[in-house]
Every structure is written in C-alpha cells, then in structure tokens.
Amino acid sequence: MPPDTAAQPFLDALTDLVQAQADTTGFVVLHRWAEILERHFPPQSPDPEHTTE
C-alpha cells in the first residue's frame, strides 16, 4: 500500500504484531498486544464538549 493511507496505522500495528509473534516461541501475550496497539492507536482523552444527546 502507498504510505500515508488511512490504513497505515493498522498496517504498522499488524507488522509489529507479526514481528512480535516471530520473536516468541509461542503466542504473543495479552499485555504485549496492548502495548503494540496503544503505540499505534493511542487512547484519546474524552472531549468535554461532545454530548450524545
């Protein structure tokens, strides 16, 4: 895929997950998955101006 596409963060996270799997002899543990996903999809603070009404 060309760089700077909307899917780029997903592709980067998937690449890191595949590499983490290759570096282990078993499965990637949950906390490692969370670290990788948070690096590529950082949590956002809630917007106090946003309402769901």
ModelCIF file with pLDDT and N, C-alpha, C, O atoms, coordinates in Angstrom:
data_MODEL
#
_entry.id   MODEL 
#
_entity.id                         1 
_entity.type                       polymer 
_entity.pdbx_number_of_molecules   1 
#
_entity_poly.entity_id                      1 
_entity_poly.type                           'polypeptide(L)' 
_entity_poly.nstd_linkage                   no 
_entity_poly.nstd_monomer                   no 
_entity_poly.pdbx_seq_one_letter_code       MPPDTAAQPFLDALTDLVQAQADTTGFVVLHRWAEILERHFPPQSPDPEHTTE 
_entity_poly.pdbx_seq_one_letter_code_can   MPPDTAAQPFLDALTDLVQAQADTTGFVVLHRWAEILERHFPPQSPDPEHTTE 
_entity_poly.pdbx_strand_id                 A 
#
loop_
_entity_poly_seq.entity_id 
_entity_poly_seq.num 
_entity_poly_seq.mon_id 
_entity_poly_seq.hetero 
1 1  MET n 
1 2  PRO n 
1 3  PRO n 
1 4  ASP n 
1 5  THR n 
1 6  ALA n 
1 7  ALA n 
1 8  GLN n 
1 9  PRO n 
1 10 PHE n 
1 11 LEU n 
1 12 ASP n 
1 13 ALA n 
1 14 LEU n 
1 15 THR n 
1 16 ASP n 
1 17 LEU n 
1 18 VAL n 
1 19 GLN n 
1 20 ALA n 
1 21 GLN n 
1 22 ALA n 
1 23 ASP n 
1 24 THR n 
1 25 THR n 
1 26 GLY n 
1 27 PHE n 
1 28 VAL n 
1 29 VAL n 
1 30 LEU n 
1 31 HIS n 
1 32 ARG n 
1 33 TRP n 
1 34 ALA n 
1 35 GLU n 
1 36 ILE n 
1 37 LEU n 
1 38 GLU n 
1 39 ARG n 
1 40 HIS n 
1 41 PHE n 
1 42 PRO n 
1 43 PRO n 
1 44 GLN n 
1 45 SER n 
1 46 PRO n 
1 47 ASP n 
1 48 PRO n 
1 49 GLU n 
1 50 HIS n 
1 51 THR n 
1 52 THR n 
1 53 GLU n 
#
_struct_asym.id          A 
_struct_asym.entity_id   1 
#
loop_
_ma_qa_metric.id 
_ma_qa_metric.mode 
_ma_qa_metric.name 
_ma_qa_metric.software_group_id 
_ma_qa_metric.type 
1 global pLDDT . pLDDT 
2 local  pLDDT . pLDDT 
#
_ma_qa_metric_global.metric_id      1 
_ma_qa_metric_global.metric_value   85.64 
_ma_qa_metric_global.model_id       1 
_ma_qa_metric_global.ordinal_id     1 
#
loop_
_ma_qa_metric_local.label_asym_id 
_ma_qa_metric_local.label_comp_id 
_ma_qa_metric_local.label_seq_id 
_ma_qa_metric_local.metric_id 
_ma_qa_metric_local.metric_value 
_ma_qa_metric_local.model_id 
_ma_qa_metric_local.ordinal_id 
A MET 1  2 63.00 1 1  
A PRO 2  2 70.00 1 2  
A PRO 3  2 66.00 1 3  
A ASP 4  2 74.00 1 4  
A THR 5  2 81.00 1 5  
A ALA 6  2 85.00 1 6  
A ALA 7  2 87.00 1 7  
A GLN 8  2 90.00 1 8  
A PRO 9  2 89.00 1 9  
A PHE 10 2 91.00 1 10 
A LEU 11 2 92.00 1 11 
A ASP 12 2 93.00 1 12 
A ALA 13 2 93.00 1 13 
A LEU 14 2 94.00 1 14 
A THR 15 2 94.00 1 15 
A ASP 16 2 95.00 1 16 
A LEU 17 2 93.00 1 17 
A VAL 18 2 93.00 1 18 
A GLN 19 2 93.00 1 19 
A ALA 20 2 93.00 1 20 
A GLN 21 2 92.00 1 21 
A ALA 22 2 91.00 1 22 
A ASP 23 2 89.00 1 23 
A THR 24 2 84.00 1 24 
A THR 25 2 79.00 1 25 
A GLY 26 2 78.00 1 26 
A PHE 27 2 87.00 1 27 
A VAL 28 2 90.00 1 28 
A VAL 29 2 92.00 1 29 
A LEU 30 2 92.00 1 30 
A HIS 31 2 94.00 1 31 
A ARG 32 2 93.00 1 32 
A TRP 33 2 91.00 1 33 
A ALA 34 2 94.00 1 34 
A GLU 35 2 95.00 1 35 
A ILE 36 2 94.00 1 36 
A LEU 37 2 93.00 1 37 
A GLU 38 2 94.00 1 38 
A ARG 39 2 93.00 1 39 
A HIS 40 2 91.00 1 40 
A PHE 41 2 90.00 1 41 
A PRO 42 2 88.00 1 42 
A PRO 43 2 83.00 1 43 
A GLN 44 2 83.00 1 44 
A SER 45 2 80.00 1 45 
A PRO 46 2 77.00 1 46 
A ASP 47 2 77.00 1 47 
A PRO 48 2 76.00 1 48 
A GLU 49 2 79.00 1 49 
A HIS 50 2 73.00 1 50 
A THR 51 2 70.00 1 51 
A THR 52 2 68.00 1 52 
A GLU 53 2 60.00 1 53 
#
loop_
_atom_site.group_PDB 
_atom_site.id 
_atom_site.type_symbol 
_atom_site.label_atom_id 
_atom_site.label_alt_id 
_atom_site.label_comp_id 
_atom_site.label_asym_id 
_atom_site.label_entity_id 
_atom_site.label_seq_id 
_atom_site.pdbx_PDB_ins_code 
_atom_site.Cartn_x 
_atom_site.Cartn_y 
_atom_site.Cartn_z 
_atom_site.occupancy 
_atom_site.B_iso_or_equiv 
_atom_site.pdbx_formal_charge 
_atom_site.auth_seq_id 
_atom_site.auth_comp_id 
_atom_site.auth_asym_id 
_atom_site.auth_atom_id 
_atom_site.pdbx_PDB_model_num 
ATOM 1   N N  . MET A 1 1  ? 0.839   -1.180  0.000  1.00 63.00 ? 1  MET A N  1 
ATOM 2   C CA . MET A 1 1  ? 0.000   0.000   0.000  1.00 63.00 ? 1  MET A CA 1 
ATOM 3   C C  . MET A 1 1  ? 0.883   1.241   0.000  1.00 63.00 ? 1  MET A C  1 
ATOM 4   O O  . MET A 1 1  ? 1.977   1.232   0.563  1.00 63.00 ? 1  MET A O  1 
ATOM 5   N N  . PRO A 1 2  ? 0.409   2.291   -0.624 1.00 70.00 ? 2  PRO A N  1 
ATOM 6   C CA . PRO A 1 2  ? 1.187   3.530   -0.586 1.00 70.00 ? 2  PRO A CA 1 
ATOM 7   C C  . PRO A 1 2  ? 1.210   4.095   0.834  1.00 70.00 ? 2  PRO A C  1 
ATOM 8   O O  . PRO A 1 2  ? 0.246   3.940   1.584  1.00 70.00 ? 2  PRO A O  1 
ATOM 9   N N  . PRO A 1 3  ? 2.314   4.749   1.200  1.00 66.00 ? 3  PRO A N  1 
ATOM 10  C CA . PRO A 1 3  ? 2.383   5.343   2.537  1.00 66.00 ? 3  PRO A CA 1 
ATOM 11  C C  . PRO A 1 3  ? 1.340   6.444   2.712  1.00 66.00 ? 3  PRO A C  1 
ATOM 12  O O  . PRO A 1 3  ? 0.825   6.992   1.738  1.00 66.00 ? 3  PRO A O  1 
ATOM 13  N N  . ASP A 1 4  ? 1.044   6.752   3.957  1.00 74.00 ? 4  ASP A N  1 
ATOM 14  C CA . ASP A 1 4  ? 0.103   7.823   4.321  1.00 74.00 ? 4  ASP A CA 1 
ATOM 15  C C  . ASP A 1 4  ? -1.329  7.537   3.898  1.00 74.00 ? 4  ASP A C  1 
ATOM 16  O O  . ASP A 1 4  ? -2.087  8.470   3.632  1.00 74.00 ? 4  ASP A O  1 
ATOM 17  N N  . THR A 1 5  ? -1.714  6.277   3.829  1.00 81.00 ? 5  THR A N  1 
ATOM 18  C CA . THR A 1 5  ? -3.107  5.945   3.572  1.00 81.00 ? 5  THR A CA 1 
ATOM 19  C C  . THR A 1 5  ? -3.841  5.846   4.908  1.00 81.00 ? 5  THR A C  1 
ATOM 20  O O  . THR A 1 5  ? -3.206  5.794   5.961  1.00 81.00 ? 5  THR A O  1 
ATOM 21  N N  . ALA A 1 6  ? -5.140  5.821   4.871  1.00 85.00 ? 6  ALA A N  1 
ATOM 22  C CA . ALA A 1 6  ? -5.929  5.719   6.106  1.00 85.00 ? 6  ALA A CA 1 
ATOM 23  C C  . ALA A 1 6  ? -5.648  4.410   6.835  1.00 85.00 ? 6  ALA A C  1 
ATOM 24  O O  . ALA A 1 6  ? -5.800  4.339   8.055  1.00 85.00 ? 6  ALA A O  1 
ATOM 25  N N  . ALA A 1 7  ? -5.243  3.383   6.112  1.00 87.00 ? 7  ALA A N  1 
ATOM 26  C CA . ALA A 1 7  ? -4.984  2.075   6.708  1.00 87.00 ? 7  ALA A CA 1 
ATOM 27  C C  . ALA A 1 7  ? -3.578  1.955   7.289  1.00 87.00 ? 7  ALA A C  1 
ATOM 28  O O  . ALA A 1 7  ? -3.256  0.925   7.880  1.00 87.00 ? 7  ALA A O  1 
ATOM 29  N N  . GLN A 1 8  ? -2.737  2.965   7.142  1.00 90.00 ? 8  GLN A N  1 
ATOM 30  C CA . GLN A 1 8  ? -1.336  2.859   7.557  1.00 90.00 ? 8  GLN A CA 1 
ATOM 31  C C  . GLN A 1 8  ? -1.160  2.495   9.038  1.00 90.00 ? 8  GLN A C  1 
ATOM 32  O O  . GLN A 1 8  ? -0.336  1.630   9.338  1.00 90.00 ? 8  GLN A O  1 
ATOM 33  N N  . PRO A 1 9  ? -1.890  3.108   9.978  1.00 89.00 ? 9  PRO A N  1 
ATOM 34  C CA . PRO A 1 9  ? -1.712  2.700   11.380 1.00 89.00 ? 9  PRO A CA 1 
ATOM 35  C C  . PRO A 1 9  ? -2.039  1.217   11.605 1.00 89.00 ? 9  PRO A C  1 
ATOM 36  O O  . PRO A 1 9  ? -1.360  0.537   12.373 1.00 89.00 ? 9  PRO A O  1 
ATOM 37  N N  . PHE A 1 10 ? -3.073  0.730   10.935 1.00 91.00 ? 10 PHE A N  1 
ATOM 38  C CA . PHE A 1 10 ? -3.425  -0.684  11.051 1.00 91.00 ? 10 PHE A CA 1 
ATOM 39  C C  . PHE A 1 10 ? -2.313  -1.565  10.499 1.00 91.00 ? 10 PHE A C  1 
ATOM 40  O O  . PHE A 1 10 ? -1.942  -2.563  11.116 1.00 91.00 ? 10 PHE A O  1 
ATOM 41  N N  . LEU A 1 11 ? -1.782  -1.197  9.342  1.00 92.00 ? 11 LEU A N  1 
ATOM 42  C CA . LEU A 1 11 ? -0.705  -1.982  8.736  1.00 92.00 ? 11 LEU A CA 1 
ATOM 43  C C  . LEU A 1 11 ? 0.544   -1.977  9.613  1.00 92.00 ? 11 LEU A C  1 
ATOM 44  O O  . LEU A 1 11 ? 1.205   -3.005  9.753  1.00 92.00 ? 11 LEU A O  1 
ATOM 45  N N  . ASP A 1 12 ? 0.867   -0.839  10.197 1.00 93.00 ? 12 ASP A N  1 
ATOM 46  C CA . ASP A 1 12 ? 2.025   -0.758  11.088 1.00 93.00 ? 12 ASP A CA 1 
ATOM 47  C C  . ASP A 1 12 ? 1.831   -1.624  12.327 1.00 93.00 ? 12 ASP A C  1 
ATOM 48  O O  . ASP A 1 12 ? 2.752   -2.323  12.748 1.00 93.00 ? 12 ASP A O  1 
ATOM 49  N N  . ALA A 1 13 ? 0.633   -1.579  12.912 1.00 93.00 ? 13 ALA A N  1 
ATOM 50  C CA . ALA A 1 13 ? 0.349   -2.403  14.094 1.00 93.00 ? 13 ALA A CA 1 
ATOM 51  C C  . ALA A 1 13 ? 0.406   -3.884  13.730 1.00 93.00 ? 13 ALA A C  1 
ATOM 52  O O  . ALA A 1 13 ? 0.966   -4.682  14.482 1.00 93.00 ? 13 ALA A O  1 
ATOM 53  N N  . LEU A 1 14 ? -0.156  -4.255  12.606 1.00 94.00 ? 14 LEU A N  1 
ATOM 54  C CA . LEU A 1 14 ? -0.134  -5.641  12.179 1.00 94.00 ? 14 LEU A CA 1 
ATOM 55  C C  . LEU A 1 14 ? 1.296   -6.120  11.943 1.00 94.00 ? 14 LEU A C  1 
ATOM 56  O O  . LEU A 1 14 ? 1.647   -7.240  12.316 1.00 94.00 ? 14 LEU A O  1 
ATOM 57  N N  . THR A 1 15 ? 2.111   -5.284  11.334 1.00 94.00 ? 15 THR A N  1 
ATOM 58  C CA . THR A 1 15 ? 3.512   -5.628  11.112 1.00 94.00 ? 15 THR A CA 1 
ATOM 59  C C  . THR A 1 15 ? 4.231   -5.861  12.442 1.00 94.00 ? 15 THR A C  1 
ATOM 60  O O  . THR A 1 15 ? 4.992   -6.819  12.578 1.00 94.00 ? 15 THR A O  1 
ATOM 61  N N  . ASP A 1 16 ? 3.989   -4.981  13.423 1.00 95.00 ? 16 ASP A N  1 
ATOM 62  C CA . ASP A 1 16 ? 4.609   -5.156  14.744 1.00 95.00 ? 16 ASP A CA 1 
ATOM 63  C C  . ASP A 1 16 ? 4.126   -6.431  15.429 1.00 95.00 ? 16 ASP A C  1 
ATOM 64  O O  . ASP A 1 16 ? 4.912   -7.132  16.066 1.00 95.00 ? 16 ASP A O  1 
ATOM 65  N N  . LEU A 1 17 ? 2.829   -6.733  15.298 1.00 93.00 ? 17 LEU A N  1 
ATOM 66  C CA . LEU A 1 17 ? 2.305   -7.953  15.898 1.00 93.00 ? 17 LEU A CA 1 
ATOM 67  C C  . LEU A 1 17 ? 2.899   -9.203  15.258 1.00 93.00 ? 17 LEU A C  1 
ATOM 68  O O  . LEU A 1 17 ? 3.220   -10.168 15.952 1.00 93.00 ? 17 LEU A O  1 
ATOM 69  N N  . VAL A 1 18 ? 3.042   -9.185  13.959 1.00 93.00 ? 18 VAL A N  1 
ATOM 70  C CA . VAL A 1 18 ? 3.656   -10.328 13.262 1.00 93.00 ? 18 VAL A CA 1 
ATOM 71  C C  . VAL A 1 18 ? 5.105   -10.484 13.703 1.00 93.00 ? 18 VAL A C  1 
ATOM 72  O O  . VAL A 1 18 ? 5.566   -11.604 13.924 1.00 93.00 ? 18 VAL A O  1 
ATOM 73  N N  . GLN A 1 19 ? 5.826   -9.377  13.835 1.00 93.00 ? 19 GLN A N  1 
ATOM 74  C CA . GLN A 1 19 ? 7.218   -9.446  14.288 1.00 93.00 ? 19 GLN A CA 1 
ATOM 75  C C  . GLN A 1 19 ? 7.294   -9.956  15.724 1.00 93.00 ? 19 GLN A C  1 
ATOM 76  O O  . GLN A 1 19 ? 8.170   -10.758 16.047 1.00 93.00 ? 19 GLN A O  1 
ATOM 77  N N  . ALA A 1 20 ? 6.391   -9.503  16.585 1.00 93.00 ? 20 ALA A N  1 
ATOM 78  C CA . ALA A 1 20 ? 6.373   -9.979  17.973 1.00 93.00 ? 20 ALA A CA 1 
ATOM 79  C C  . ALA A 1 20 ? 6.100   -11.480 18.012 1.00 93.00 ? 20 ALA A C  1 
ATOM 80  O O  . ALA A 1 20 ? 6.696   -12.196 18.816 1.00 93.00 ? 20 ALA A O  1 
ATOM 81  N N  . GLN A 1 21 ? 5.211   -11.959 17.158 1.00 92.00 ? 21 GLN A N  1 
ATOM 82  C CA . GLN A 1 21 ? 4.933   -13.397 17.097 1.00 92.00 ? 21 GLN A CA 1 
ATOM 83  C C  . GLN A 1 21 ? 6.166   -14.160 16.639 1.00 92.00 ? 21 GLN A C  1 
ATOM 84  O O  . GLN A 1 21 ? 6.461   -15.234 17.163 1.00 92.00 ? 21 GLN A O  1 
ATOM 85  N N  . ALA A 1 22 ? 6.884   -13.617 15.669 1.00 91.00 ? 22 ALA A N  1 
ATOM 86  C CA . ALA A 1 22 ? 8.089   -14.277 15.165 1.00 91.00 ? 22 ALA A CA 1 
ATOM 87  C C  . ALA A 1 22 ? 9.192   -14.320 16.224 1.00 91.00 ? 22 ALA A C  1 
ATOM 88  O O  . ALA A 1 22 ? 10.030  -15.222 16.212 1.00 91.00 ? 22 ALA A O  1 
ATOM 89  N N  . ASP A 1 23 ? 9.192   -13.358 17.131 1.00 89.00 ? 23 ASP A N  1 
ATOM 90  C CA . ASP A 1 23 ? 10.224  -13.286 18.165 1.00 89.00 ? 23 ASP A CA 1 
ATOM 91  C C  . ASP A 1 23 ? 9.949   -14.200 19.356 1.00 89.00 ? 23 ASP A C  1 
ATOM 92  O O  . ASP A 1 23 ? 10.801  -14.336 20.233 1.00 89.00 ? 23 ASP A O  1 
ATOM 93  N N  . THR A 1 24 ? 8.776   -14.827 19.402 1.00 84.00 ? 24 THR A N  1 
ATOM 94  C CA . THR A 1 24 ? 8.435   -15.699 20.523 1.00 84.00 ? 24 THR A CA 1 
ATOM 95  C C  . THR A 1 24 ? 8.390   -17.144 20.059 1.00 84.00 ? 24 THR A C  1 
ATOM 96  O O  . THR A 1 24 ? 8.360   -17.442 18.865 1.00 84.00 ? 24 THR A O  1 
ATOM 97  N N  . THR A 1 25 ? 8.385   -18.028 21.042 1.00 79.00 ? 25 THR A N  1 
ATOM 98  C CA . THR A 1 25 ? 8.245   -19.452 20.711 1.00 79.00 ? 25 THR A CA 1 
ATOM 99  C C  . THR A 1 25 ? 6.803   -19.908 20.855 1.00 79.00 ? 25 THR A C  1 
ATOM 100 O O  . THR A 1 25 ? 6.474   -21.056 20.558 1.00 79.00 ? 25 THR A O  1 
ATOM 101 N N  . GLY A 1 26 ? 5.944   -19.003 21.311 1.00 78.00 ? 26 GLY A N  1 
ATOM 102 C CA . GLY A 1 26 ? 4.533   -19.325 21.482 1.00 78.00 ? 26 GLY A CA 1 
ATOM 103 C C  . GLY A 1 26 ? 3.687   -18.178 20.971 1.00 78.00 ? 26 GLY A C  1 
ATOM 104 O O  . GLY A 1 26 ? 3.938   -17.615 19.905 1.00 78.00 ? 26 GLY A O  1 
ATOM 105 N N  . PHE A 1 27 ? 2.684   -17.849 21.756 1.00 87.00 ? 27 PHE A N  1 
ATOM 106 C CA . PHE A 1 27 ? 1.781   -16.773 21.374 1.00 87.00 ? 27 PHE A CA 1 
ATOM 107 C C  . PHE A 1 27 ? 2.237   -15.454 21.989 1.00 87.00 ? 27 PHE A C  1 
ATOM 108 O O  . PHE A 1 27 ? 2.930   -15.434 23.007 1.00 87.00 ? 27 PHE A O  1 
ATOM 109 N N  . VAL A 1 28 ? 1.845   -14.370 21.365 1.00 90.00 ? 28 VAL A N  1 
ATOM 110 C CA . VAL A 1 28 ? 2.114   -13.039 21.907 1.00 90.00 ? 28 VAL A CA 1 
ATOM 111 C C  . VAL A 1 28 ? 1.157   -12.844 23.084 1.00 90.00 ? 28 VAL A C  1 
ATOM 112 O O  . VAL A 1 28 ? -0.058  -12.975 22.938 1.00 90.00 ? 28 VAL A O  1 
ATOM 113 N N  . VAL A 1 29 ? 1.724   -12.529 24.252 1.00 92.00 ? 29 VAL A N  1 
ATOM 114 C CA . VAL A 1 29 ? 0.896   -12.378 25.446 1.00 92.00 ? 29 VAL A CA 1 
ATOM 115 C C  . VAL A 1 29 ? 0.068   -11.105 25.353 1.00 92.00 ? 29 VAL A C  1 
ATOM 116 O O  . VAL A 1 29 ? 0.414   -10.168 24.633 1.00 92.00 ? 29 VAL A O  1 
ATOM 117 N N  . LEU A 1 30 ? -1.032  -11.093 26.099 1.00 92.00 ? 30 LEU A N  1 
ATOM 118 C CA . LEU A 1 30 ? -2.011  -10.020 26.003 1.00 92.00 ? 30 LEU A CA 1 
ATOM 119 C C  . LEU A 1 30 ? -1.415  -8.646  26.274 1.00 92.00 ? 30 LEU A C  1 
ATOM 120 O O  . LEU A 1 30 ? -1.714  -7.696  25.551 1.00 92.00 ? 30 LEU A O  1 
ATOM 121 N N  . HIS A 1 31 ? -0.577  -8.520  27.300 1.00 94.00 ? 31 HIS A N  1 
ATOM 122 C CA . HIS A 1 31 ? -0.024  -7.194  27.601 1.00 94.00 ? 31 HIS A CA 1 
ATOM 123 C C  . HIS A 1 31 ? 0.877   -6.698  26.477 1.00 94.00 ? 31 HIS A C  1 
ATOM 124 O O  . HIS A 1 31 ? 0.992   -5.488  26.283 1.00 94.00 ? 31 HIS A O  1 
ATOM 125 N N  . ARG A 1 32 ? 1.516   -7.587  25.737 1.00 93.00 ? 32 ARG A N  1 
ATOM 126 C CA . ARG A 1 32 ? 2.336   -7.182  24.585 1.00 93.00 ? 32 ARG A CA 1 
ATOM 127 C C  . ARG A 1 32 ? 1.447   -6.681  23.457 1.00 93.00 ? 32 ARG A C  1 
ATOM 128 O O  . ARG A 1 32 ? 1.768   -5.688  22.804 1.00 93.00 ? 32 ARG A O  1 
ATOM 129 N N  . TRP A 1 33 ? 0.313   -7.378  23.222 1.00 91.00 ? 33 TRP A N  1 
ATOM 130 C CA . TRP A 1 33 ? -0.660  -6.917  22.227 1.00 91.00 ? 33 TRP A CA 1 
ATOM 131 C C  . TRP A 1 33 ? -1.108  -5.504  22.573 1.00 91.00 ? 33 TRP A C  1 
ATOM 132 O O  . TRP A 1 33 ? -1.143  -4.622  21.715 1.00 91.00 ? 33 TRP A O  1 
ATOM 133 N N  . ALA A 1 34 ? -1.451  -5.299  23.847 1.00 94.00 ? 34 ALA A N  1 
ATOM 134 C CA . ALA A 1 34 ? -1.934  -3.987  24.288 1.00 94.00 ? 34 ALA A CA 1 
ATOM 135 C C  . ALA A 1 34 ? -0.883  -2.904  24.067 1.00 94.00 ? 34 ALA A C  1 
ATOM 136 O O  . ALA A 1 34 ? -1.213  -1.804  23.623 1.00 94.00 ? 34 ALA A O  1 
ATOM 137 N N  . GLU A 1 35 ? 0.385   -3.206  24.373 1.00 95.00 ? 35 GLU A N  1 
ATOM 138 C CA . GLU A 1 35 ? 1.467   -2.230  24.158 1.00 95.00 ? 35 GLU A CA 1 
ATOM 139 C C  . GLU A 1 35 ? 1.562   -1.832  22.688 1.00 95.00 ? 35 GLU A C  1 
ATOM 140 O O  . GLU A 1 35 ? 1.672   -0.650  22.362 1.00 95.00 ? 35 GLU A O  1 
ATOM 141 N N  . ILE A 1 36 ? 1.521   -2.815  21.817 1.00 94.00 ? 36 ILE A N  1 
ATOM 142 C CA . ILE A 1 36 ? 1.634   -2.549  20.381 1.00 94.00 ? 36 ILE A CA 1 
ATOM 143 C C  . ILE A 1 36 ? 0.445   -1.727  19.892 1.00 94.00 ? 36 ILE A C  1 
ATOM 144 O O  . ILE A 1 36 ? 0.621   -0.744  19.171 1.00 94.00 ? 36 ILE A O  1 
ATOM 145 N N  . LEU A 1 37 ? -0.762  -2.126  20.282 1.00 93.00 ? 37 LEU A N  1 
ATOM 146 C CA . LEU A 1 37 ? -1.945  -1.405  19.824 1.00 93.00 ? 37 LEU A CA 1 
ATOM 147 C C  . LEU A 1 37 ? -1.998  0.018   20.371 1.00 93.00 ? 37 LEU A C  1 
ATOM 148 O O  . LEU A 1 37 ? -2.402  0.938   19.660 1.00 93.00 ? 37 LEU A O  1 
ATOM 149 N N  . GLU A 1 38 ? -1.593  0.208   21.630 1.00 94.00 ? 38 GLU A N  1 
ATOM 150 C CA . GLU A 1 38 ? -1.578  1.561   22.197 1.00 94.00 ? 38 GLU A CA 1 
ATOM 151 C C  . GLU A 1 38 ? -0.535  2.449   21.522 1.00 94.00 ? 38 GLU A C  1 
ATOM 152 O O  . GLU A 1 38 ? -0.724  3.661   21.418 1.00 94.00 ? 38 GLU A O  1 
ATOM 153 N N  . ARG A 1 39 ? 0.558   1.852   21.067 1.00 93.00 ? 39 ARG A N  1 
ATOM 154 C CA . ARG A 1 39 ? 1.582   2.633   20.368 1.00 93.00 ? 39 ARG A CA 1 
ATOM 155 C C  . ARG A 1 39 ? 1.045   3.167   19.035 1.00 93.00 ? 39 ARG A C  1 
ATOM 156 O O  . ARG A 1 39 ? 1.351   4.292   18.641 1.00 93.00 ? 39 ARG A O  1 
ATOM 157 N N  . HIS A 1 40 ? 0.252   2.358   18.355 1.00 91.00 ? 40 HIS A N  1 
ATOM 158 C CA . HIS A 1 40 ? -0.259  2.750   17.038 1.00 91.00 ? 40 HIS A CA 1 
ATOM 159 C C  . HIS A 1 40 ? -1.635  3.429   17.095 1.00 91.00 ? 40 HIS A C  1 
ATOM 160 O O  . HIS A 1 40 ? -2.003  4.183   16.195 1.00 91.00 ? 40 HIS A O  1 
ATOM 161 N N  . PHE A 1 41 ? -2.379  3.152   18.158 1.00 90.00 ? 41 PHE A N  1 
ATOM 162 C CA . PHE A 1 41 ? -3.707  3.747   18.346 1.00 90.00 ? 41 PHE A CA 1 
ATOM 163 C C  . PHE A 1 41 ? -3.797  4.291   19.768 1.00 90.00 ? 41 PHE A C  1 
ATOM 164 O O  . PHE A 1 41 ? -4.492  3.719   20.608 1.00 90.00 ? 41 PHE A O  1 
ATOM 165 N N  . PRO A 1 42 ? -3.095  5.393   20.043 1.00 88.00 ? 42 PRO A N  1 
ATOM 166 C CA . PRO A 1 42 ? -3.084  5.905   21.426 1.00 88.00 ? 42 PRO A CA 1 
ATOM 167 C C  . PRO A 1 42 ? -4.490  6.310   21.873 1.00 88.00 ? 42 PRO A C  1 
ATOM 168 O O  . PRO A 1 42 ? -5.283  6.835   21.092 1.00 88.00 ? 42 PRO A O  1 
ATOM 169 N N  . PRO A 1 43 ? -4.777  6.051   23.155 1.00 83.00 ? 43 PRO A N  1 
ATOM 170 C CA . PRO A 1 43 ? -6.097  6.450   23.661 1.00 83.00 ? 43 PRO A CA 1 
ATOM 171 C C  . PRO A 1 43 ? -6.252  7.959   23.605 1.00 83.00 ? 43 PRO A C  1 
ATOM 172 O O  . PRO A 1 43 ? -5.289  8.704   23.784 1.00 83.00 ? 43 PRO A O  1 
ATOM 173 N N  . GLN A 1 44 ? -7.459  8.393   23.357 1.00 83.00 ? 44 GLN A N  1 
ATOM 174 C CA . GLN A 1 44 ? -7.735  9.827   23.290 1.00 83.00 ? 44 GLN A CA 1 
ATOM 175 C C  . GLN A 1 44 ? -8.506  10.240  24.534 1.00 83.00 ? 44 GLN A C  1 
ATOM 176 O O  . GLN A 1 44 ? -9.354  9.499   25.031 1.00 83.00 ? 44 GLN A O  1 
ATOM 177 N N  . SER A 1 45 ? -8.205  11.414  25.021 1.00 80.00 ? 45 SER A N  1 
ATOM 178 C CA . SER A 1 45 ? -8.942  11.946  26.163 1.00 80.00 ? 45 SER A CA 1 
ATOM 179 C C  . SER A 1 45 ? -10.365 12.269  25.735 1.00 80.00 ? 45 SER A C  1 
ATOM 180 O O  . SER A 1 45 ? -10.602 12.675  24.597 1.00 80.00 ? 45 SER A O  1 
ATOM 181 N N  . PRO A 1 46 ? -11.319 12.086  26.658 1.00 77.00 ? 46 PRO A N  1 
ATOM 182 C CA . PRO A 1 46 ? -12.695 12.427  26.304 1.00 77.00 ? 46 PRO A CA 1 
ATOM 183 C C  . PRO A 1 46 ? -12.846 13.921  26.021 1.00 77.00 ? 46 PRO A C  1 
ATOM 184 O O  . PRO A 1 46 ? -12.192 14.757  26.644 1.00 77.00 ? 46 PRO A O  1 
ATOM 185 N N  . ASP A 1 47 ? -13.703 14.227  25.088 1.00 77.00 ? 47 ASP A N  1 
ATOM 186 C CA . ASP A 1 47 ? -13.975 15.604  24.722 1.00 77.00 ? 47 ASP A CA 1 
ATOM 187 C C  . ASP A 1 47 ? -15.138 16.114  25.571 1.00 77.00 ? 47 ASP A C  1 
ATOM 188 O O  . ASP A 1 47 ? -16.268 15.667  25.377 1.00 77.00 ? 47 ASP A O  1 
ATOM 189 N N  . PRO A 1 48 ? -14.896 17.037  26.508 1.00 76.00 ? 48 PRO A N  1 
ATOM 190 C CA . PRO A 1 48 ? -15.990 17.514  27.366 1.00 76.00 ? 48 PRO A CA 1 
ATOM 191 C C  . PRO A 1 48 ? -17.082 18.248  26.601 1.00 76.00 ? 48 PRO A C  1 
ATOM 192 O O  . PRO A 1 48 ? -18.198 18.393  27.101 1.00 76.00 ? 48 PRO A O  1 
ATOM 193 N N  . GLU A 1 49 ? -16.778 18.708  25.407 1.00 79.00 ? 49 GLU A N  1 
ATOM 194 C CA . GLU A 1 49 ? -17.760 19.435  24.586 1.00 79.00 ? 49 GLU A CA 1 
ATOM 195 C C  . GLU A 1 49 ? -18.679 18.476  23.826 1.00 79.00 ? 49 GLU A C  1 
ATOM 196 O O  . GLU A 1 49 ? -19.714 18.895  23.307 1.00 79.00 ? 49 GLU A O  1 
ATOM 197 N N  . HIS A 1 50 ? -18.311 17.200  23.759 1.00 73.00 ? 50 HIS A N  1 
ATOM 198 C CA . HIS A 1 50 ? -19.090 16.219  22.995 1.00 73.00 ? 50 HIS A CA 1 
ATOM 199 C C  . HIS A 1 50 ? -20.224 15.658  23.865 1.00 73.00 ? 50 HIS A C  1 
ATOM 200 O O  . HIS A 1 50 ? -19.998 15.229  24.996 1.00 73.00 ? 50 HIS A O  1 
ATOM 201 N N  . THR A 1 51 ? -21.407 15.669  23.335 1.00 70.00 ? 51 THR A N  1 
ATOM 202 C CA . THR A 1 51 ? -22.550 15.055  24.024 1.00 70.00 ? 51 THR A CA 1 
ATOM 203 C C  . THR A 1 51 ? -23.195 14.031  23.114 1.00 70.00 ? 51 THR A C  1 
ATOM 204 O O  . THR A 1 51 ? -23.066 14.114  21.892 1.00 70.00 ? 51 THR A O  1 
ATOM 205 N N  . THR A 1 52 ? -23.884 13.070  23.694 1.00 68.00 ? 52 THR A N  1 
ATOM 206 C CA . THR A 1 52 ? -24.520 12.011  22.906 1.00 68.00 ? 52 THR A CA 1 
ATOM 207 C C  . THR A 1 52 ? -26.013 12.236  22.771 1.00 68.00 ? 52 THR A C  1 
ATOM 208 O O  . THR A 1 52 ? -26.731 11.329  22.350 1.00 68.00 ? 52 THR A O  1 
ATOM 209 N N  . GLU A 1 53 ? -26.496 13.415  23.116 1.00 60.00 ? 53 GLU A N  1 
ATOM 210 C CA . GLU A 1 53 ? -27.930 13.691  23.026 1.00 60.00 ? 53 GLU A CA 1 
ATOM 211 C C  . GLU A 1 53 ? -28.363 13.969  21.619 1.00 60.00 ? 53 GLU A C  1 
ATOM 212 O O  . GLU A 1 53 ? -29.543 14.221  21.375 1.00 60.00 ? 53 GLU A O  1 
#
